[in-house]
């Protein structure tokens, strides 16, 4: 069984409404979609974050895959281990696109789901987090914003059955604290988190963290930059600290542990370079007594299915994961079902999803017209 062809397309898909963080507002997502074909007719699909810069790296790496077996992933990663050194996140994302496509092909060739290939299910459904941003309260001034976002979040939780809510924080530290207080008052029974994407200073992180202790947050994610800064906050704030920004490579794991900087690490198949590295991160977290969760970079259905298989087969991933999947206005696969705040883990061979190639072509044409979305 040998790979004979790799096809790479870039797609733009809209979100149901704008999504705002501390550094951008976006109305859609650009994703890179990969298909590998083998000499015995098996196809494997992958999808990763970002667009044309990543697609160019994928096309270059694909030449090293052609003529090899999709089962020979370790050798491929070994040959290409310097790609993230030169390309950073883009390199990890490119490797992950091909990695997931090969896993999908392996599952289809053997008739096994990706979950089974990764050790079998410990859960059949994966809860996801309701995401709240300031764009969810258009027109609200600073005084009215907390109440408006609390009302919005309460409606989302009631309609979708979510058990966890995450506020995307901003540079307005005091405003974010006020919003979180309103969210807790409106949703006393949900797991509550906030992620300013390192927009706060260390002093402001400490001040806000102490003020938020009474709200019983599940964790405070990346309030400030760097392992050193997170360690200073951790020493003075009793809320668990989570990161998706200061521990993003295995080289950063040991320094974070030595400085007691984090309690929970966010993994991501597409930021860590593939499925096996993400599983290895889970083993590290379990060994050192840390929690783990999954970051979301705007995954469509192919990438979400890979994340679901990882969660389904990994005991330490017991929290509601971050997922923007429910915020997309459309998809390029037959939709994954969301019920009671959870996504059902696909059980078919490989990723267990079916790509709608008409929609793939349509949204690839949108990217051709519009270019990559940047916000």
C-alpha positions as CSV (number, residue, x, y, z in Angstrom):
1,X,0.0,0.0,0.0
2,X,1.7,3.2,-1.2
3,X,0.6,6.8,-1.4
4,X,0.4,7.9,-5.0
5,X,-1.1,11.4,-4.8
6,X,-1.6,14.2,-2.4
7,X,-4.2,16.9,-3.2
8,X,-4.2,20.2,-1.2
9,X,-7.0,22.8,-1.2
10,X,-7.7,25.9,0.8
11,X,-11.2,26.8,1.9
12,X,-13.0,29.8,3.4
13,X,-16.1,29.1,5.5
14,X,-18.3,31.7,7.3
15,X,-19.1,31.8,11.0
16,X,-22.6,32.3,12.2
17,X,-21.6,35.6,13.8
18,X,-18.3,37.5,14.4
19,X,-15.9,36.1,17.0
20,X,-13.8,38.5,19.0
21,X,-10.7,37.8,21.1
22,X,-8.1,40.2,22.6
23,X,-6.3,40.4,19.3
24,X,-8.8,40.0,16.5
25,X,-12.4,39.8,15.3
26,X,-13.1,37.3,12.6
27,X,-16.2,36.4,10.6
28,X,-15.0,33.2,9.0
29,X,-12.2,30.6,8.9
30,X,-9.6,29.7,6.4
31,X,-8.5,26.0,6.5
32,X,-6.2,23.8,4.5
33,X,-7.7,20.4,3.4
34,X,-5.6,17.5,2.3
35,X,-6.5,14.2,0.6
36,X,-4.0,11.4,0.2
37,X,-4.7,8.6,-2.4
38,X,-3.1,5.2,-2.4
39,X,-2.4,2.6,-5.1
40,X,-5.2,0.4,-3.9
41,X,-7.8,3.1,-4.0
42,X,-7.9,4.2,-0.3
43,X,-8.4,7.9,0.4
44,X,-7.4,9.7,3.6
45,X,-8.5,13.2,4.5
46,X,-6.8,15.7,6.7
47,X,-7.5,19.4,7.6
48,X,-5.4,21.9,9.4
49,X,-5.3,25.5,10.5
50,X,-4.5,28.5,8.3
51,X,-4.4,28.7,4.5
52,X,-1.9,29.3,1.7
53,X,1.3,29.6,3.7
54,X,0.6,26.2,5.3
55,X,-0.7,24.7,2.0
56,X,2.6,25.6,0.4
57,X,4.5,23.7,3.1
58,X,2.1,20.7,2.8
59,X,2.7,20.5,-0.9
60,X,6.4,20.5,-0.3
61,X,6.2,17.8,2.4
62,X,3.8,15.7,0.3
63,X,6.7,14.9,-2.1
64,X,8.3,13.0,0.8
65,X,5.1,11.0,1.4
66,X,4.5,9.8,-2.2
67,X,5.7,6.3,-2.7
68,X,5.6,5.5,1.0
69,X,3.0,3.7,3.1
70,X,0.6,5.8,5.2
71,X,1.5,3.4,8.0
72,X,5.1,4.7,7.9
73,X,4.3,7.9,9.9
74,X,7.2,7.6,12.4
75,X,9.8,7.5,9.7
76,X,8.1,10.5,7.9
77,X,8.1,12.6,11.1
78,X,11.7,11.7,11.8
79,X,12.8,12.8,8.3
80,X,10.8,16.1,8.7
81,X,11.6,16.8,12.4
82,X,13.3,20.1,11.5
83,X,10.2,21.5,9.8
84,X,8.7,23.1,13.0
85,X,12.2,24.6,13.8
86,X,12.2,26.5,10.5
87,X,8.5,27.2,10.2
88,X,7.2,27.3,13.8
89,X,3.4,26.9,14.1
90,X,3.0,26.7,10.3
91,X,5.3,23.7,10.2
92,X,3.4,21.9,13.0
93,X,0.2,22.6,11.2
94,X,1.5,21.3,7.9
95,X,2.8,18.1,9.4
96,X,-0.5,17.6,11.1
97,X,-2.5,17.9,7.9
98,X,-0.6,15.0,6.4
99,X,-0.5,13.0,9.6
100,X,-4.3,13.0,10.0
101,X,-4.8,12.1,6.4
102,X,-2.5,9.1,6.8
103,X,-4.4,8.0,10.0
104,X,-7.7,8.3,8.1
105,X,-6.2,6.1,5.4
106,X,-4.9,3.6,7.9
107,X,-8.3,3.3,9.5
108,X,-10.1,2.8,6.1
109,X,-7.5,0.2,5.0
110,X,-8.0,-1.8,8.2
111,X,-11.7,-1.2,8.7
112,X,-11.1,0.4,12.1
113,X,-12.1,3.7,13.5
114,X,-9.4,6.2,14.5
115,X,-10.5,5.8,18.1
116,X,-9.9,2.1,18.0
117,X,-6.5,2.6,16.3
118,X,-5.6,4.8,19.2
119,X,-6.5,2.3,21.9
120,X,-10.3,2.2,21.9
121,X,-12.9,4.4,23.5
122,X,-13.1,5.5,27.1
123,X,-16.0,7.8,26.2
124,X,-18.5,7.9,23.3
125,X,-19.5,11.5,23.5
126,X,-17.3,14.6,24.1
127,X,-18.7,17.7,25.8
128,X,-17.7,21.0,24.2
129,X,-17.5,24.5,25.6
130,X,-19.8,27.4,24.8
131,X,-17.7,30.3,23.7
132,X,-18.6,33.9,24.6
133,X,-17.1,37.0,23.1
134,X,-17.9,40.7,23.1
135,X,-19.2,40.3,19.6
136,X,-22.1,38.4,21.1
137,X,-23.5,41.7,22.5
138,X,-23.3,44.1,19.6
139,X,-24.1,47.7,20.5
140,X,-23.8,47.2,24.2
141,X,-21.8,49.9,26.0
142,X,-19.3,49.1,28.7
143,X,-21.9,49.4,31.5
144,X,-24.5,47.2,29.8
145,X,-22.0,44.6,28.4
146,X,-21.9,42.3,31.5
147,X,-25.7,41.8,31.6
148,X,-26.0,41.5,27.8
149,X,-23.3,38.8,27.7
150,X,-24.8,37.0,30.7
151,X,-28.2,36.9,29.0
152,X,-26.6,35.7,25.8
153,X,-24.7,32.9,27.6
154,X,-27.8,31.8,29.5
155,X,-29.7,31.4,26.2
156,X,-26.9,29.5,24.6
157,X,-26.6,27.1,27.6
158,X,-30.3,26.6,27.7
159,X,-30.6,25.9,24.0
160,X,-27.5,23.8,23.6
161,X,-27.2,22.0,26.9
162,X,-23.6,23.1,27.4
163,X,-21.9,22.3,30.8
164,X,-19.0,24.8,30.4
165,X,-18.7,28.4,29.2
166,X,-15.5,30.2,28.2
167,X,-15.2,34.0,28.0
168,X,-12.7,35.3,25.5
169,X,-11.0,38.0,27.5
170,X,-9.8,41.4,26.2
171,X,-7.3,44.1,27.2
172,X,-10.1,45.5,29.4
173,X,-9.2,43.6,32.6
174,X,-11.8,45.2,34.9
175,X,-14.5,44.9,32.2
176,X,-13.7,41.2,31.9
177,X,-14.0,40.7,35.7
178,X,-17.4,42.4,35.6
179,X,-18.5,40.1,32.7
180,X,-17.4,37.0,34.6
181,X,-19.3,38.1,37.7
182,X,-22.4,38.5,35.6
183,X,-21.8,35.1,33.9
184,X,-21.4,33.4,37.3
185,X,-24.6,35.0,38.6
186,X,-26.6,33.9,35.6
187,X,-25.0,30.4,35.4
188,X,-24.2,29.2,38.9
189,X,-23.9,25.5,37.8
190,X,-21.6,25.7,34.8
191,X,-17.9,25.3,34.6
192,X,-16.6,28.8,33.9
193,X,-13.3,29.8,32.3
194,X,-11.7,33.0,30.8
195,X,-8.9,33.3,28.2
196,X,-7.4,36.8,27.6
197,X,-4.8,35.3,25.3
198,X,-2.0,36.8,27.4
199,X,-3.4,40.4,27.1
200,X,-3.0,41.1,30.8
201,X,0.2,42.2,32.6
202,X,1.4,40.1,35.5
203,X,0.2,42.7,38.1
204,X,-3.2,42.9,36.4
205,X,-3.4,39.1,36.2
206,X,-2.7,38.8,39.9
207,X,-5.2,41.6,40.8
208,X,-7.9,40.1,38.5
209,X,-7.1,36.5,39.6
210,X,-7.6,37.4,43.3
211,X,-10.8,39.2,42.5
212,X,-12.1,36.2,40.6
213,X,-11.3,33.6,43.2
214,X,-14.8,33.8,44.7
215,X,-16.3,32.8,41.3
216,X,-14.9,29.2,41.5
217,X,-13.5,29.3,37.9
218,X,-12.5,26.0,36.4
219,X,-9.2,27.7,35.3
220,X,-7.7,30.9,34.2
221,X,-6.2,30.5,30.7
222,X,-3.1,32.5,29.6
223,X,-3.8,35.7,31.5
224,X,-0.2,36.9,30.8
225,X,2.7,36.0,28.6
226,X,5.5,33.5,29.2
227,X,6.3,30.8,31.7
228,X,8.0,33.2,34.0
229,X,5.0,35.5,34.1
230,X,2.6,32.6,34.6
231,X,4.7,31.3,37.5
232,X,4.5,34.7,39.2
233,X,0.7,34.7,38.9
234,X,0.5,31.0,40.0
235,X,2.3,31.9,43.2
236,X,-0.3,34.4,44.2
237,X,-3.6,33.3,42.8
238,X,-5.5,30.2,43.9
239,X,-7.3,29.7,40.6
240,X,-5.7,26.9,38.5
241,X,-3.8,28.2,35.5
242,X,-4.1,26.8,32.0
243,X,-2.0,27.5,28.9
244,X,-2.2,27.2,25.2
245,X,0.5,29.9,24.7
246,X,3.5,29.3,27.0
247,X,3.8,25.5,26.7
248,X,3.3,24.8,23.0
249,X,6.4,22.5,22.4
250,X,7.8,19.7,24.4
251,X,10.9,21.8,25.1
252,X,8.8,24.1,27.2
253,X,7.2,21.4,29.4
254,X,10.1,20.9,31.8
255,X,10.7,24.7,32.4
256,X,7.0,25.1,33.1
257,X,7.1,22.3,35.6
258,X,10.2,23.6,37.4
259,X,8.7,27.0,37.8
260,X,5.3,25.7,38.8
261,X,3.7,27.8,36.1
262,X,0.6,25.8,35.0
263,X,-2.0,23.3,36.1
264,X,-3.6,22.5,32.8
265,X,-2.1,22.3,29.3
266,X,-4.1,22.7,26.1
267,X,-3.1,20.3,23.4
268,X,-4.1,20.5,19.8
269,X,-3.4,18.0,17.0
270,X,-2.7,20.9,14.6
271,X,-0.5,23.0,16.9
272,X,1.5,20.0,18.2
273,X,2.2,18.5,14.8
274,X,0.0,15.4,14.7
275,X,-1.9,12.8,16.6
276,X,1.0,10.9,18.2
277,X,2.5,14.1,19.7
278,X,-0.8,15.0,21.2
279,X,-1.2,11.6,22.8
280,X,2.4,12.0,24.1
281,X,1.5,15.3,25.6
282,X,-1.4,13.6,27.4
283,X,1.1,11.0,28.8
284,X,3.3,13.8,30.0
285,X,0.4,15.6,31.7
286,X,-0.8,12.4,33.5
287,X,2.8,11.5,34.6
288,X,3.3,14.9,36.2
289,X,-0.2,15.3,37.6
290,X,-1.4,18.0,35.3
291,X,-4.8,18.4,33.7
292,X,-5.1,18.6,29.9
293,X,-7.7,19.9,27.5
294,X,-7.9,20.7,23.8
295,X,-7.5,24.1,22.2
296,X,-9.7,25.0,19.2
297,X,-8.3,26.8,16.2
298,X,-11.5,26.9,14.2
299,X,-11.7,23.3,13.1
300,X,-14.1,22.1,10.5
301,X,-15.6,18.6,10.5
302,X,-12.5,16.7,9.4
303,X,-10.2,18.2,12.0
304,X,-12.9,18.1,14.7
305,X,-13.4,14.3,14.0
306,X,-9.7,13.8,14.7
307,X,-9.9,15.7,17.9
308,X,-12.9,13.7,19.0
309,X,-11.0,10.4,18.4
310,X,-8.1,11.7,20.5
311,X,-10.4,12.7,23.3
312,X,-12.4,9.5,23.1
313,X,-9.3,7.4,23.5
314,X,-7.5,9.5,26.2
315,X,-8.6,9.3,29.8
316,X,-7.0,12.5,31.0
317,X,-9.0,14.6,28.5
318,X,-12.1,14.6,30.7
319,X,-13.1,18.2,30.5
320,X,-15.4,19.9,28.0
321,X,-13.0,20.7,25.2
322,X,-12.8,24.0,23.3
323,X,-14.4,23.6,19.9
324,X,-15.6,26.3,17.5
325,X,-17.3,23.6,15.4
326,X,-20.9,24.7,16.4
327,X,-20.1,28.3,15.4
328,X,-19.6,27.5,11.7
329,X,-22.4,28.3,9.3
330,X,-21.6,25.3,7.1
331,X,-19.2,22.4,6.7
332,X,-17.5,20.4,4.0
333,X,-18.6,17.1,5.6
334,X,-21.9,15.6,6.5
335,X,-22.4,17.5,9.8
336,X,-21.4,16.1,13.1
337,X,-24.3,16.0,15.5
338,X,-24.4,18.3,18.6
339,X,-26.8,17.2,21.3
340,X,-26.9,18.2,25.0
341,X,-23.6,20.2,24.6
342,X,-21.7,17.2,23.3
343,X,-20.5,15.8,20.0
344,X,-20.9,12.1,19.3
345,X,-17.6,10.4,18.4
346,X,-17.7,9.0,14.8
347,X,-17.4,5.2,14.7
348,X,-16.9,4.5,11.0
349,X,-13.5,3.5,9.5
350,X,-10.7,6.1,9.9
351,X,-12.1,9.5,10.9
352,X,-15.6,8.2,10.2
353,X,-16.7,11.3,8.2
354,X,-17.8,11.8,4.6
355,X,-16.5,14.7,2.6
356,X,-19.0,16.6,0.5
357,X,-16.8,17.3,-2.5
358,X,-19.3,19.8,-4.0
359,X,-19.0,21.9,-0.9
360,X,-15.3,21.5,-0.9
361,X,-15.0,22.8,-4.4
362,X,-17.4,25.7,-3.6
363,X,-15.5,26.9,-0.5
364,X,-12.2,26.4,-2.3
365,X,-13.5,28.7,-5.0
366,X,-14.5,31.3,-2.3
367,X,-10.9,31.3,-1.1
368,X,-9.7,31.7,-4.7
369,X,-11.8,34.9,-4.9
370,X,-11.3,36.3,-1.4
371,X,-7.9,35.1,-0.4
372,X,-7.1,33.9,3.1
373,X,-9.2,35.4,5.9
374,X,-7.2,37.3,8.4
375,X,-9.8,38.6,10.7
